[in-house]
């Protein structure tokens, strides 16, 4: 399987938005949002990503030239520790999960954008928690820090759950 990352720009942002709708549907088990009257959540491509403001970038993940997901990064500004970057979103479609695609995409990003990283994840998303804890530990050589129920990072706009943060 050949995995590639393609930077999202204005000319292919609709592809990302369509994939984000699938991501929001999956995440709705935590945030309990309803779709709009048109049947969509109403995802949009934020200006920071569109223009590459700061350290914001979004990438489509493809496997053998087929869409498989996306990864979005930004400035590491959440939590109580400043890092160079933050993984804002990572989504791999079910067909491509448990094949190492998410890890491969993440490691390519981490190796391209050198520096310190953080990720916030919902603790009730068990599969996500396992993925983030395992991959952060592996990529950092065991030099990552996990803060569970981080007091400054919560999903108050979703369900009020305090998020877990990993620094690496």
Beta strands, then each sheet from edge to edge (+ up, - down):
strand 1: 3-7
strand 2: 57-63
strand 3: 66-76
strand 4: 83-92
strand 5: 117-121
strand 6: 145-147
strand 7: 164-167
sheet 1: 1+ 2- 3+ 4- 5- 7+ 6-
end
